[in-house]
């Protein structure tokens, strides 16, 4: 097979990508976002597409804006709201736009000088937006004037009084998130007022400060209040979260949940407005892994009630049933991410789906069905309908005609498992190329997932095994200790001991796969990103079994990583000095005798670039394969000055794969060093 999009990287980066899902109040319309290459093939541009919930009509494109559209949501009247940046002004910011239910052109609903980052619409009334405002701005117009002054005077400085100061890939401040009620207005704006649409923005949280950074919010169906996470600074640079109610009439705030020993997140208000469901996460320590379960609390305040504390899975993406009798939740489960029903009265959990990983779940207003994006390692995200029936067992799942067909794959997917030395079951996905057999065994790539709390259970555009499979490799995607979806004990096995059970699990499942006749145990490599990159570094320092190791955005020296990452207080709970000393890969650099490809983006704030720089220098100066007197080394460093923890822009992603393939071909397949991509100069 040679005609799949995975054989040509230009074809691969051009594949459309779905994300997000919204359902109209009458249940007759579904809208998703599809990102596709722009004309220059240098960025992905999102557009809104409508999918027929009944599965009878083909999907149709709704928007064609020059900068793309995202975050679709429906108003009570059926109008489609979305966030988009439109206009020719270089300083144009994302605003909320509306496509009327009756048809016609989109019009601007609300704008903010800092740009709108989120929009919510209640089922029966109200629109709420989130936007970043400068701390001293009393209202939107003053924020507009302050921003103009900063721009005119070319001021970029940020004075911080709290932690954190950055997050994943962006600096925090000087502006910080606030919530606003968007209300219709006919009043003419003043001459120096900020641009606005048909709705004016009324402050709901003017004194929030950093409390709403990366907040999760939900708006009650009647539009009278919302519930949001609220960040609270505590001693020694730490942050914890509360759950707060904000009344839209006057912006008054009520703390619903405040627990110094837990984080809270993902709030969802019941359709009848009486309860709030959320996920409680017991704080981890250096010795104890976190635990997560669903709780509910009265929307007016009171004692919380645990629903799933005894369930040995970690719930996420909570969604109420329309009659408020229970919840749909998604949880990692045995290499999938399945949908479950949780009964409100008993807390009983019932599995509804089997295959694939579900995201962006929405529930039909009449409760007869749910809709979601479903992906797996056999296909990228597609829209599916889940018939809810009586909620007592597996539901029928139907793929709906969507904006994109499943791409043809260059191989097959299977599951493998083994038993670790301590008796634990370790399972993995194995992607095999067409034609792999005892007569033509495939070289093996061990791919290690990040997290570390995660699972290889869904399609990945950034780490796509089928590109490697198209070149003849078998790709092993294991879930070792610390992986989610196998129970609390499986996470605990690796907690605080990253170099122990996670490492031995990886070696055990690799051993098992290498016994297959269709896999060539003499030609292998290991690869990983983030925590997977950490583990790749650990592998390189503890075994010579692989011909090459690729480490992307990786942790190298844990004592340096801990205080410099973007959420140091979080890692400080787990990384005691003793843990860092026992598990830091940099202490084993002298044992590294395997060629390594180091990859890092300068804008990575989760694993700062210092980790990659130190790893690169110590490989050259202290590893078992140091550079020779002329500076020549088998190691390589692929550096992206303008990328972050992920390599997101299309052409940089293409280079990422090209360099990986060339490095592996040289060291795993024994080919002569290939030409570099011409874009590298």
C-alpha angles and dihedrals in degrees: 000000000000106000103080122113088244092070092064120045092207089058091045098053088048094061111115118246126211126211136164131014135216132184127205121240091252093049094236099110134055121186128192135175121246120194117203136169117276122231093272091050089227102110142019116251118201123218133179120250129186120225123196109241089208092055093231103109128053119251116268133202116244106181137041103176119161093240100030136248134254145167099049116198132164127232123224089262094052099257113143115236123195141165118246142153110230134167136063096264112113088219094054112138131203112276136178116265132184134216107199118235089231092057133253138109125327117259130196114258103178139357137186130193090236094048126253115268101181143015133196129185125195120234091239105021149338137056122225126188135189120219137161117253132182111256097243095045111114094192141355095276093052090049088054092053094046092051091050090053093051091049095047092049093042093235115165100158120125122202111204127201097171143036139287107047099181140018131210098308108352141063118248115230169345082135119043133195122274133175122236136186110229109217131180114256138180095186117121113240120241118258095259096035124124118265113266142172132225091306129061120218119239118196116246099169108026094155098043095115107175093340094104098046106136089351125174115219140178130193122221115244094245092050094235097118144359133214122221142171111252123203116225121193116226135183124309098017097303127138131202134180135243128190112236138185118219117195112217095212095068108355093248113162129216124188109229101175127021118165121160090201098054146047119227128204150148098050119194125186115219115245091247090053095235103107142034120212120200143157117259117203117195108223116257125231132197088271104032129060119222122264126210133199142155120264134177130210132185110266089232093051136265139117119341123234123212116227106177106021092127094046110106096220134079112245126214140162096043116203126179123225111241093252091052090237096125149336140260113221135179121223136172108253129175097327094323135081104229137188119245136183118227116196113223096214100048106014089233112162123216125185112230105177136038118186128049137015117281126211138164095032117191127180125223112245091242092051095234095116145011126213128210146157110261124196137165137166086276095060143002123251118312132172115257137181118223113201105218099199112163095335093233099115148345114347128218110257120200127187110227125217101270142180094272138032124229109271118240112257126224094222147000136283125224139164126243133181142178140184119255123223091264092052097258118143113240117192134184145173117248120199112199128193122239110271098023107149144136088280093048109025116188124236111248131237117193108207116195120203126229131232097068081228100057146087140230092242107122143048114279125202092189097048104028113171094197092072088061092041089055087060092053102266127132110224121209116203108187132181105216128179111313090040118129124235099052102078139271095287091056090056092045092054090073101030113129089354105079093158095053124053095010089054097043091046090055092050092046095053091043089053090052094050093046088061090066116105092225093058124076107222091190094064112053141139137184126222136178145157131216105341085002086056089050088053091047088055090049091049091051091054096047108040140028094201095109125072093214140009126206117198120187126189087343137177110239112161108029095195089059096039096054099064096036103049118100095255103036094160090061095052091041089067091059104028105068114176088257092052092048092049094049096046108033114122094205091072089066100048092116089064094056110110097152122097109252133201110207117199125185140157120221093222093057106123097169092060103018120223090249088077091058094043093051092045091051095050094044091050089055096043107030112018126104087254102049124169114274124241090280091053095251114147137171088226120093135198119208107194127189111195094192103034128089136206087318129042099233112161113091101237094044089050088053091052089049091058094041094054092045092051093048093048092049093045090055098047105026102033096031094235123152114266107279130223116278118245107276089235089068089064 
